[in-house]
């Protein structure tokens, strides 16, 4: 996730922000990217809760 090192409060927020950015910029594959990014974001959130 190059260029996503913004000052966000948590690593999860950073991941979601970067994933959303990637989804929105990859317009030709927008639907597939959004699905993947949402899946990753949810998985990370679950993992953080479990850890």
N, C-alpha and C positions, 0 to 999 in steps of 0.2 A: 504494500500500500504506500507507494512513494508519494510524497507531497501531502500526507494526511496528518502530519505532526502538529496539529493546532492545539491551542491551550484549552483542552476539554477536561472536565472534572474527573472522568473515569476512563479506563481502557475500553469498557463496553461502549460508552458514548462515542469514543474515537472510532471504534470499529463500525458502528452504525452510521456515523457521519460519512466515513470513507466509502462504505458500501453504497449508501444512498447516492453519493456523488458519482461513483462508477456506474450505477444503474442509470442515472439520468443522462450521463454523457455518452454511453454506448447505445445511441438511439436505434441503430439497426437491429440490435438484439435486446431491446429494452425489456420486453416481457420476460425472456429467459433470465436476464441479469437480475431483474427485480425479484423473481422467485428465488434465485440462488442467494441473493443478498439477504432477503428476509429470513430464509432458512438458516443461514450462517448466524445472523443476529440473534435469532431465537435460541439456537444451539448454544451460543456463547453465554447468553443470559442464564440458561439452565445450568450450564457448567459453573458459572460464577456463584450461583445460589448453592450448588452442591459442595463447592470447595470451601 
